[in-house]
């Protein structure tokens, strides 16, 4: 049961990463193509908050609580656990690229600044009542 729960947490975590990364790409493309939905207030606030949390955690050196939960579940299931952050682990596995922690902090920060820049350049709009 713990292994299955860990796998579910992994899928949810990966979905969050896809939301943040693909979300930014869609916002940029949507601003260019004038898609109204990319200016949706709730979507944009969720997107901005998502990357803000990631950046803040990386700056204070905290491992993501979702990663901690997944690793705890894997440990309870008797499975293998990994060190470091979720993104660092999976990027290293997918791309065979190892880097010091500061590289990932810098990448998260630059990505966060890009999200803020897109927010300013293509601001969300709240519906008026």
C-alpha positions as CSV (number, residue, x, y, z in Angstrom):
1,X,0.0,0.0,0.0
2,X,2.8,2.5,0.9
3,X,4.5,1.9,-2.5
4,X,1.2,2.6,-4.3
5,X,0.7,5.8,-2.3
6,X,4.3,6.8,-3.0
7,X,3.7,6.3,-6.8
8,X,0.6,8.4,-6.6
9,X,2.5,11.2,-4.8
10,X,5.2,11.0,-7.5
11,X,2.6,11.4,-10.2
12,X,1.0,14.4,-8.4
13,X,4.4,15.9,-8.0
14,X,5.3,15.4,-11.6
15,X,1.9,16.9,-12.6
16,X,2.8,20.0,-10.5
17,X,6.1,20.4,-12.3
18,X,4.4,20.1,-15.7
19,X,1.8,22.7,-14.6
20,X,4.5,25.2,-13.7
21,X,6.8,24.6,-16.7
22,X,4.2,24.0,-19.4
23,X,1.9,26.6,-17.8
24,X,4.6,29.3,-18.4
25,X,5.1,28.2,-22.0
26,X,1.3,28.3,-22.6
27,X,1.0,31.7,-21.0
28,X,3.8,33.1,-23.3
29,X,2.3,31.5,-26.4
30,X,-1.2,32.5,-25.4
31,X,-0.2,36.1,-24.9
32,X,1.3,36.1,-28.4
33,X,-1.8,34.4,-29.9
34,X,-4.2,36.5,-27.7
35,X,-5.8,33.5,-25.9
36,X,-8.1,35.0,-23.3
37,X,-7.8,32.0,-20.9
38,X,-4.1,32.7,-20.2
39,X,-5.1,35.9,-18.4
40,X,-7.4,34.0,-16.1
41,X,-6.8,35.4,-12.6
42,X,-7.0,32.1,-10.7
43,X,-4.8,30.2,-13.1
44,X,-2.2,32.9,-13.0
45,X,-2.2,33.2,-9.2
46,X,-1.9,29.4,-8.8
47,X,1.0,29.4,-11.3
48,X,2.8,32.3,-9.6
49,X,2.3,30.8,-6.2
50,X,3.5,27.5,-7.3
51,X,6.9,28.7,-8.6
52,X,7.2,31.2,-5.6
53,X,7.0,28.3,-3.2
54,X,9.7,26.3,-5.2
55,X,12.0,29.3,-5.3
56,X,11.5,30.1,-1.6
57,X,12.2,26.5,-0.6
58,X,15.3,26.4,-2.7
59,X,16.7,29.6,-1.2
60,X,16.2,28.4,2.4
61,X,17.6,25.0,1.5
62,X,14.4,23.1,2.3
63,X,13.5,19.9,0.5
64,X,10.0,20.0,-0.9
65,X,7.5,18.5,1.5
66,X,6.0,16.5,-1.3
67,X,9.4,14.9,-1.9
68,X,9.7,14.2,1.8
69,X,6.3,12.5,1.8
70,X,7.1,10.4,-1.2
71,X,10.4,9.3,0.4
72,X,8.7,8.5,3.7
73,X,6.2,6.4,1.9
74,X,8.9,4.6,0.0
75,X,10.8,4.0,3.2
76,X,7.7,2.5,4.8
77,X,7.3,0.3,1.8
78,X,10.9,-0.9,2.1
79,X,11.8,0.7,-1.2
80,X,14.8,2.8,-2.4
81,X,14.9,6.5,-1.5
82,X,16.8,9.3,-3.2
83,X,18.7,12.2,-1.9
84,X,18.1,15.9,-2.7
85,X,15.2,17.5,-4.5
86,X,12.7,15.9,-6.7
87,X,13.7,18.0,-9.8
88,X,17.4,17.4,-9.2
89,X,17.0,13.7,-8.8
90,X,14.8,13.2,-11.9
91,X,16.8,15.6,-14.1
92,X,20.0,13.8,-13.2
93,X,18.3,10.5,-14.0
94,X,16.7,11.7,-17.3
95,X,19.6,13.8,-18.6
96,X,22.5,12.1,-16.9
97,X,23.6,15.5,-15.6
98,X,24.9,16.1,-12.1
99,X,25.2,19.6,-10.7
100,X,25.7,21.1,-7.3
101,X,22.6,22.3,-5.4
102,X,23.4,26.0,-6.2
103,X,22.8,25.3,-9.9
104,X,19.3,24.2,-9.2
105,X,18.7,27.2,-6.9
106,X,19.8,29.5,-9.7
107,X,17.6,27.7,-12.2
108,X,14.6,27.9,-10.0
109,X,15.3,31.6,-9.3
110,X,15.7,32.5,-13.0
111,X,12.5,30.6,-13.9
112,X,10.7,32.4,-11.1
113,X,11.9,35.7,-12.4
114,X,10.7,34.8,-15.8
115,X,7.3,34.0,-14.4
116,X,7.2,37.4,-12.8
117,X,8.3,39.1,-16.0
118,X,5.6,37.4,-17.9
119,X,3.1,38.4,-15.2
120,X,4.1,42.0,-15.7
121,X,4.2,41.8,-19.5
122,X,0.9,39.9,-19.8
123,X,-1.0,40.6,-16.6
124,X,-4.0,38.5,-15.6
125,X,-7.4,40.0,-15.6
126,X,-10.1,39.7,-13.0
127,X,-13.6,39.6,-14.3
128,X,-15.5,42.7,-13.2
129,X,-19.0,42.1,-11.7
